[in-house]
Amino acid sequence: MSQAKVLREKAEMFERRAESATDPISRQHYKEMAAHYRSLAAEHLDVRRDEPAH
């Protein structure tokens, strides 16, 4: 499984947690974590695209 896919799955997990969180602080934290993992996944894809083919 690619690293970008793992990072996207973690982002989705945090989105689900945000949807089910009962308090606003936790909901916001989970949304921020989801955004962070989506950003990491995008960066990982950019890095992979810049690497030379083997």
C-alpha positions as CSV (number, residue, x, y, z in Angstrom):
1,M,0.0,0.0,0.0
2,S,1.4,3.4,-0.9
3,Q,2.3,5.9,1.8
4,A,-0.1,8.5,0.2
5,K,-3.0,6.0,0.5
6,V,-2.2,5.3,4.1
7,L,-2.2,9.0,4.9
8,R,-5.5,9.5,3.1
9,E,-7.0,6.7,5.1
10,K,-5.8,8.3,8.3
11,A,-7.4,11.6,7.2
12,E,-10.7,9.8,6.5
13,M,-10.5,8.2,10.0
14,F,-10.1,11.6,11.6
15,E,-13.0,12.9,9.6
16,R,-15.2,10.1,10.9
17,R,-14.1,10.9,14.4
18,A,-14.9,14.6,13.9
19,E,-18.4,13.7,12.7
20,S,-19.0,11.6,15.8
21,A,-17.4,13.9,18.4
22,T,-19.8,15.3,20.9
23,D,-17.8,18.3,22.1
24,P,-16.7,21.2,19.8
25,I,-13.0,21.1,20.9
26,S,-12.6,17.4,20.0
27,R,-14.5,18.0,16.7
28,Q,-12.2,20.8,15.8
29,H,-9.1,18.8,16.8
30,Y,-10.1,15.9,14.6
31,K,-10.9,18.1,11.7
32,E,-7.4,19.7,12.0
33,M,-5.8,16.3,12.1
34,A,-7.7,15.2,9.0
35,A,-6.5,18.4,7.2
36,H,-3.0,17.7,8.3
37,Y,-3.0,14.1,7.0
38,R,-4.6,15.2,3.7
39,S,-1.8,17.8,3.4
40,L,0.9,15.2,4.1
41,A,-0.7,12.9,1.5
42,A,-0.6,15.7,-1.1
43,E,3.0,16.5,-0.3
44,H,4.0,12.8,-0.5
45,L,2.4,12.6,-4.0
46,D,4.3,15.7,-5.0
47,V,7.6,14.3,-3.8
48,R,7.0,11.0,-5.6
49,R,6.2,12.8,-8.8
50,D,9.5,14.7,-8.6
51,E,11.6,11.5,-8.0
52,P,13.4,10.1,-11.1
53,A,12.0,6.9,-12.5
54,H,14.1,3.8,-11.7
